Structures are given as structure tokens and as C-alpha cells.
Amino acid sequence: MRTTWLKLVLAAASVLFTGSALAGETRARQILDRFEHANQWRDHVM
């Protein structure tokens, strides 16, 4: 029984870690996209 709970806790922790890593990657991609679009707009105006 104890092993089952340990496996469950480890599985939940790995899911949470993976989800947060993907969210961070998505956030970084959004920031980079904003910089890219800002540079395009600046080049267009200048």
C-alpha cells in the first residue's frame, strides 16, 4: 500500500513539473514573438 502511494505521488509530481516546464516554454515563446514583431514594426516606421 505504501508503495502505491509513493508511485502516485511521484507520478503527480512529474505531471506538475512537466506542465510547468511547458508553460514556461510557451511564455518564453510569446516574449520572443513580441520582440520580433516590435522589431518589424520599428523597421517599417523608420
N, C-alpha and C positions, 0 to 999 in steps of 0.2 A: 504494500500500500504506500509506503514511504517513497519507494522508487517511482511510482506512478505520479505522485505529486511533484517530485523533483523534475521529472520529464515534462510535466505540464508547465511548470514554472519556467523551465529553460526554453520551451517552445514559445511561450508567451513573450519572454524577454527577447528572443531572436526576432519575432514578428515586429515588436515595437522598435527594435534597433533598425531593422531593415526599412520600416516605414519612415522613420525619422531621417534616415540617410537619403532616401528617395526624395523626401520633401525638401531637404537641404539642396540637393542637386537641382531640383526644379526651381527653387528660389534663386540659385546662382545663375541658372539659365535665363530667368526673367531679367535679372540685373544686367547681364551681358547683352541681352537683346535691347534693353533700353539705351545702353551706351551706344550700341551700333546704330540705332535709329536716330539718336541725338546727333551723332557724327554725320549721318546722311543729311539731316535737316540743316545742320550748320554749313555743310559744303554747298547745299542748294542755295541757301540765303546769301552766302558770301560769293 
